[in-house]
Amino acid sequence: MEGLMEGSLYRSMLESLNNSAKVIKLNPNVYERLKVPRRALILGVPVKMDDGRVHMFSGYRVQHNQTLGPFKGGLRYHPSVTLSEVAGLAALMTFKNSLLGLPLGGGKGGIQVDPGKLSKNELEHLTRRFTSELNTFIGPDKDIPAPDVGTDSQTMAWMLDTYSLEMGYSNTGVVTGKPVEIGGSLGRDSATGLGVVYIIEKALATMGRKLSGSTLAVQGFGKVGMHAAIEAYALGAKVVGVSDVSGALYNPNGINIGDLVRYTKENKFIKGFPEAEAINNEELLALDVDILAPCALDGVITEENVESIKAQIIVEGANGPMTTAASDYLNKRGCMVVPDILANGGGVVVSYFEWVQDIVWLFWSEEEVRSKLKTIMYRSFDKVWEFASKNKQSMRVSAMAVSLQRLEKAMLLRGQAW
Ligand code: GLU
């Protein structure tokens, strides 16, 4: 499994695991098992493109750990996807699900592709063939994919349909994050962003402050960032900066997020939005704000640019947006960094709710989903905060430590670590 070490995300995940394992004196056998995934699949996925050519795409599904329940985690479509990255993200899902108290293990999938360059027809074929190749490895009791970077509810609908056709009956629990019309949950679309906002509220509360009137910059205006901005704005936060692939925007008086969402519906990107000044992505990260929420890709805050960061609280809406070294630096400077496995857990929490609803065929109202999500996010934050205060450790080390303690108990009880 040496190849896994090639990517920076996997190495950063291992560094985090090592740091917290030392703090809690994790059982060495448990540690050995968590360092590598249970299973890593590499798939050559053939697609007949619209022009008649056959193109082979590289697809991956990594199943890291299933001690607490079925493997669970998203499927990513991005040109930079590698086996190492998917494996690192799969491990992060194990830690996230354990920390949040969910009965789920960790997995992740990815296809090396730029989805923006494929037609809808090509994307559908790619998704269906990938699902077909995975057929025996996924299922509601085995491994449950969900949306991630570059995929959405339509991707999940195709996966559900392909899997169900092959099984011979409609099997909605095989994926989460699917449209509500075919077994999805209300509130799943906004769940990760809303979870980020619940975590921001809790982080501010530790400083005796409130969200209303606080300033916020959001990097990424997609599935996570856009909803985080919408929810924070609705609760009275001043969203002074946002960015997407087209550039970044700044308005010291706060951007009207409702207007911006309407603008992006018409223009696809935030670029050209008239009620804010155009800035670049580095300037956005360096804004003097109360809270910075990096909600796009991994590796955006590193040793290179960490000194320019001025925010007092950083909430990792994306998976792995900061290197461990950058996070340590900010921590020493008195900045609170809430790590991904806690901060962006809202998505998989509502995925869990969706999976439960599909099992019992009884669907909940959006209010019920939001209130149950709030309970889990608040409770998880409190656990991590309590560990951090008691042991004088950062939120990053503490989140991983709390997660590892649950996994350690479960693995020892099951006789998996002798
Ligand atoms: N892709 C999301 C994550 O990284 C959601 C995963 C899921 O719902 O299974 O947490």
Boltz pocket constraint, residues with backbone or C-beta under 6 A from the ligand:
constraints:
  - pocket:
      binder: B
      contacts: [[A, 72], [A, 73], [A, 74], [A, 75], [A, 144], [A, 145], [A, 146], [A, 147], [A, 148], [A, 149], [A, 176], [A, 177], [A, 319], [A, 344], [A, 345], [A, 347], [A, 348], [A, 349], [A, 351]]
      max_distance: 6.0
